[in-house]
Every structure is written in structure tokens, then in C-alpha cells.
Amino acid sequence: MSEFKCGPGDWVEVEYVLLEPFERAAGLPEDTAAQPLRAWVKGFARTGGMIGDEIEVETHSGRHVRGHLSAIAPGYTHTFGTPPAEIAGIGRDARARVTAYRAKGEADGASLGEPPLPNGPEAGE
């Protein structure tokens, strides 16, 4: 990964247009209505690309979003800084492990429903 180029699996941000000016709601201030409504989404690059290239990302929730690459290894504006590479994929890894665990339970014929709450009330209490 360089400052201007990302590879597949890199944590990136893409920008895309949600609504063109002619699609925006009536009653907006003139200067606002003249601009497109844009969105910025962070996720894992599905392909490589350079800043400005159109690429697809997969978000932590599994959505696939296409947009123009606007940042590589983006941080957050609340000043926690750039995410360490070691933790960027933890959510995706955890979901994969849970899915595999549930699939194994179904293959074994077990029901892996919701676990009981510890020290929770018994039925009828």
C-alpha cells in the first residue's frame, strides 16, 4: 500500500453521489440545492486502485458499495487516529467465526439458538 494506491483488502474510503442537484428536495437553500448530495463510506477494497479511481468496497456490515477512492487507511474525525492493521478486520473475522460455529452446530444436528442469560430469571418468574 502506498499513499496513493491501495490493494485488495486494504481499509479505504470511497465517495459517491447519492442525489444529483435535480433529484434533491424542493425547499433547500439555493446554494445547497445546486450541489449533489455526497456520501463517504469506509470499507475493505475489493480490488486495487489509485486515489480517484472507481472501486468497490465491502463494509463491516457486508454491504458492497462502489465509489471513487478518496482515502487509504482513513482514520476518523473524532481523533482516535488511523486504525492499526491488526484490528481493522476483527469484526469481519468474528462474523466468519460465528457463521462457521453455527454451521458446525447445524451439521452436528444441534440447535445453537440464543444462549441463556447468566443469572437471568427463569420462565414464569
PyMOL commands that set and color helices and strands:
alter all, ss='L'
color gray80, all
select helices_A, chain A and resi 21-23+30-33+85-88+90-107
alter helices_A, ss='H'
color red, helices_A
select strands_A, chain A and resi 5-6+11-19+37-45+49-50+54-58+64-72
alter strands_A, ss='S'
color yellow, strands_A
deselect
rebuild
show_as cartoon
